[in-house]
Amino acid sequence: MSSMRIKKGDMVKIIAGKDKGSTGKVISINHKKGTVCVEGLNMITKHTKPSMANQQGGIITVEGPINVSNVMYVTDDGKVSRIGYTVETDAEGKTVKKRVVKATGKVID
């Protein structure tokens, strides 16, 4: 599988599925399965047994995983774009790999 260009904390827009068109922040990533969990989107119900952490038990709603191919990075101005990489050399002569927004060429981090 290719490298995952979305990282935890990124703002993304859902481009397919029941929450299509919604935006939210990535809260977790599963690199093995190629999925992301977005805050407040793709909510699923989960039945839990009583435990020390959750004395009551019962039905709770949590964010479900979304395939990374169904989300796109949202830039600061609210537009969606793909993400690429560029390799630059810093002042000390080391090569540094940085994420770049394909539409504008702006460096993310």
C-alpha positions, -999 to +999 in steps of 0.1 A: +000+000+000+012+035-007+020+059+020-009+076+038-007+114+032-034+123+058-022+127+094-039+130+128-052+165+134-057+173+097-091+188+086-106+166+059-138+165+038-158+133+032-161+128-005-181+095-005-206+076+017-234+086+040-216+117+054-205+130+020-198+168+020-191+170+058-158+182+072-141+173+104-108+167+122-089+134+120-088+118+155-071+085+147-055+066+118-051+029+112-022+024+088-026-013+084-062-011+073-059+023+055-087+039+075-092+072+094-117+082+121-131+117+117-145+136+147-183+135+148-187+117+115-197+082+105-212+075+139-219+039+148-237+024+178-217+000+200-230-023+227-208-024+258-208-046+289-205-030+323-168-026+333-147-006+357-144+023+333-181+022+323-202+010+353-235+014+335-227-004+302-254-001+274-254+014+239-229+041+231-221+059+198-186+062+185-169+074+153-164+046+128-135+041+104-136+056+069-114+045+041-086+070+035-096+071-002-130+086+008-115+117+024-096+148+010-075+173+028-091+207+034-068+238+030-070+269+052-093+287+027-118+258+028-110+242-006-101+205-010-069+193-025-046+163-029-014+161-009+021+154-024+056+154-011+087+175-018+123+169-007+143+199+003+176+205+019+177+226+051+205+249+063+226+221+077+226+201+044+201+175+055+173+164+032+138+170+046+106+155+032+076+178+035+039+176+027+027+200+000-008+210-011-010+201-048-035+229-058-015+258-043+020+244-038+019+255-001+039+235+024+018+220+052+045+208+076 
